[in-house]
Amino acid sequence: MKKLISVLCVLAVLIAALCVTASAEETANWAYGALPLNSEDAGVGTIYYAASYFEIEGITNPVTAVPYTEEEIAAIVNQEAEGEYIEAPEGAMIGMSVFEAEDSIFWYDADNAAAIVSHADPLAMNAETGVFATAEGEEVAAPMA
């Protein structure tokens, strides 16, 4: 009887561990590769939008320049939309891969992401540092540490 209770306790612990692991995977921060920019001038390959980006109201699809519909956002959030999904660090709003080096991705928090997307001048990303700057060299945004 003691063996049976011990086995049941071990099974209960294993089941609890599996449940915690499954819920952690479901809530992990992910990013959606919505825009393969592939711009040598900007130094950017693909733009990734983190899960937190899709919580903002009235966001625009960068490919169509039209606001996302509720259905499109639901498909992206449920990871059912066509496109690439990758893991994103906590606190990231957007990620940018280096042109012709898709494995090298710099991540930007909300403040730096806003600085990038709202800047009027054309920007270029430094492939080594991830810093976005104007043609005159004014630094506009830096990636997360």
CORKA-V721706 format. One record per residue. N is the residue number from 1. RES is the residue in three letters. SS is DSSP state (H for helix, E for strand, - for the rest). OMEGA is omega in degrees with one decimal (NA if undefined). Layout:
# CORKA-V721706
n	res	ss	omega
N	RES	SS	OMEGA
N	RES	SS	OMEGA
This chain:
# CORKA-V721706
n	res	ss	omega
1	MET	-	178.9
2	LYS	H	178.0
3	LYS	H	-179.8
4	LEU	H	178.7
5	ILE	H	178.0
6	SER	H	179.0
7	VAL	H	179.2
8	LEU	H	177.5
9	CYS	H	178.3
10	VAL	H	178.3
11	LEU	H	179.1
12	ALA	H	178.4
13	VAL	H	179.0
14	LEU	H	179.4
15	ILE	H	178.1
16	ALA	H	179.1
17	ALA	H	178.4
18	LEU	H	179.4
19	CYS	H	178.9
20	VAL	H	178.7
21	THR	H	-179.1
22	ALA	H	-179.1
23	SER	H	176.9
24	ALA	H	178.6
25	GLU	H	-178.3
26	GLU	H	-176.1
27	THR	H	179.7
28	ALA	-	179.1
29	ASN	-	-179.8
30	TRP	E	175.8
31	ALA	E	-177.9
32	TYR	E	178.1
33	GLY	E	-173.4
34	ALA	E	-171.9
35	LEU	E	172.8
36	PRO	E	-175.1
37	LEU	E	-179.9
38	ASN	E	-179.2
39	SER	E	177.6
40	GLU	-	-179.9
41	ASP	-	-179.6
42	ALA	-	-178.3
43	GLY	-	-173.3
44	VAL	E	173.7
45	GLY	E	-178.7
46	THR	E	173.7
47	ILE	E	178.9
48	TYR	E	177.9
49	TYR	E	-178.0
50	ALA	E	-178.7
51	ALA	H	-178.0
52	SER	H	178.5
53	TYR	H	-175.6
54	PHE	H	173.6
55	GLU	H	-179.4
56	ILE	-	179.7
57	GLU	-	174.1
58	GLY	-	-179.3
59	ILE	-	-176.2
60	THR	E	174.4
61	ASN	E	-176.1
62	PRO	-	-179.5
63	VAL	-	-175.7
64	THR	-	-175.4
65	ALA	-	177.3
66	VAL	E	178.4
67	PRO	E	175.0
68	TYR	-	172.9
69	THR	-	177.0
70	GLU	H	-179.9
71	GLU	H	178.4
72	GLU	H	179.2
73	ILE	H	179.0
74	ALA	H	179.5
75	ALA	H	179.0
76	ILE	H	-178.4
77	VAL	H	178.2
78	ASN	-	-179.6
79	GLN	-	178.1
80	GLU	-	-179.2
81	ALA	-	176.5
82	GLU	-	-178.9
83	GLY	-	-175.7
84	GLU	E	174.9
85	TYR	E	177.8
86	ILE	E	176.8
87	GLU	E	178.8
88	ALA	-	178.5
89	PRO	-	176.8
90	GLU	-	178.6
91	GLY	-	-179.5
92	ALA	-	175.1
93	MET	-	176.2
94	ILE	E	175.0
95	GLY	E	178.9
96	MET	E	174.7
97	SER	E	179.7
98	VAL	E	178.6
99	PHE	-	-179.4
100	GLU	-	174.9
101	ALA	E	-172.3
102	GLU	E	179.4
103	ASP	E	-179.9
104	SER	E	-176.3
105	ILE	E	173.5
106	PHE	E	-177.7
107	TRP	E	-176.5
108	TYR	E	177.6
109	ASP	-	-174.8
110	ALA	H	-178.3
111	ASP	H	-179.7
112	ASN	H	176.0
113	ALA	H	178.6
114	ALA	H	178.7
115	ALA	H	-179.7
116	ILE	H	-172.3
117	VAL	H	-178.0
118	SER	H	-176.9
119	HIS	-	-176.2
120	ALA	-	-178.2
121	ASP	-	173.1
122	PRO	-	-179.4
123	LEU	-	174.3
124	ALA	E	179.6
125	MET	E	174.7
126	ASN	-	-175.4
127	ALA	-	-178.6
128	GLU	-	-175.6
129	THR	-	-176.4
130	GLY	-	179.7
131	VAL	-	174.6
132	PHE	E	-179.3
133	ALA	E	175.3
134	THR	-	177.8
135	ALA	-	178.7
136	GLU	-	178.2
137	GLY	-	177.8
138	GLU	-	179.6
139	GLU	E	-175.6
140	VAL	E	-176.8
141	ALA	E	178.5
142	ALA	-	-179.9
143	PRO	-	176.1
144	MET	-	179.6
145	ALA	-	NA
